[in-house]
């Protein structure tokens, strides 16, 4: 994010397709939201996402949290 982005703020949420090592912007916007925290992530700052789940994460800790939640859900289903 540069000086101008900070001054004018982010304009809208982008629609993104997450690929291996890159992402494709499908719908115009400046940011996405973290699937775990709801935190706004500027596209220029986006570093963590899941290709399988098509979700963005603000931090590695948020990605790990999501993975652990989903694994716990799968274990609970198997235990039934």
C-alpha positions as CSV (number, residue, x, y, z in Angstrom):
1,X,0.0,0.0,0.0
2,X,1.4,3.4,-0.9
3,X,0.9,6.9,0.4
4,X,-2.0,7.6,-1.9
5,X,-3.8,4.4,-1.0
6,X,-3.6,5.3,2.7
7,X,-4.8,8.8,2.0
8,X,-7.8,7.9,-0.1
9,X,-8.5,4.5,1.6
10,X,-9.5,1.3,0.0
11,X,-12.4,1.5,-2.4
12,X,-14.1,-1.9,-2.5
13,X,-13.9,-5.6,-2.0
14,X,-12.4,-7.6,-4.8
15,X,-13.6,-11.0,-6.1
16,X,-10.5,-13.2,-6.3
17,X,-9.7,-16.7,-7.5
18,X,-6.8,-18.1,-5.5
19,X,-4.3,-20.1,-7.5
20,X,-1.0,-21.9,-6.6
21,X,1.4,-19.1,-6.0
22,X,-0.8,-16.3,-7.4
23,X,-4.3,-15.1,-7.5
24,X,-6.6,-13.8,-10.3
25,X,-8.8,-10.7,-9.7
26,X,-12.2,-11.6,-11.1
27,X,-14.1,-8.5,-9.9
28,X,-12.6,-5.0,-9.3
29,X,-11.7,-4.0,-5.8
30,X,-8.8,-3.1,-3.6
31,X,-9.1,-5.6,-0.8
32,X,-10.3,-9.0,0.4
33,X,-11.3,-10.1,3.9
34,X,-9.7,-12.7,6.1
35,X,-11.9,-15.8,6.3
36,X,-11.0,-16.2,10.0
37,X,-10.9,-12.7,11.4
38,X,-12.8,-10.6,8.9
39,X,-9.9,-8.3,8.8
40,X,-9.5,-6.2,5.6
41,X,-6.4,-7.3,3.5
42,X,-5.2,-4.9,0.8
43,X,-4.5,-6.9,-2.4
44,X,-1.0,-5.4,-2.4
45,X,-0.5,-7.0,1.1
46,X,-2.2,-10.4,0.4
47,X,0.3,-13.2,1.1
48,X,-1.7,-16.1,2.6
49,X,-4.6,-18.0,1.1
50,X,-6.0,-21.5,0.5
51,X,-6.5,-22.7,-3.1
52,X,-8.7,-25.6,-1.9
53,X,-11.0,-23.5,0.2
54,X,-10.7,-20.3,-1.9
55,X,-10.2,-18.2,1.2
56,X,-7.7,-15.4,2.1
57,X,-6.0,-15.1,5.5
58,X,-4.5,-12.1,7.2
59,X,-1.7,-14.0,8.9
60,X,-0.1,-17.5,9.0
61,X,-1.7,-17.9,12.4
62,X,-5.2,-17.3,10.9
63,X,-4.5,-19.9,8.2
64,X,-3.4,-22.4,10.8
65,X,-6.4,-21.7,13.0
66,X,-8.8,-22.3,10.0
67,X,-7.0,-25.6,9.2
68,X,-7.2,-26.8,12.8
69,X,-11.0,-25.9,12.9
70,X,-11.7,-27.8,9.8
71,X,-9.7,-30.8,10.9
72,X,-11.5,-30.9,14.2
73,X,-14.8,-30.8,12.3
74,X,-13.7,-33.8,10.2
75,X,-12.7,-35.7,13.3
76,X,-16.0,-35.0,15.0
77,X,-17.9,-36.3,11.9
78,X,-15.8,-39.5,11.8
79,X,-16.5,-40.0,15.6
80,X,-20.2,-40.1,15.1
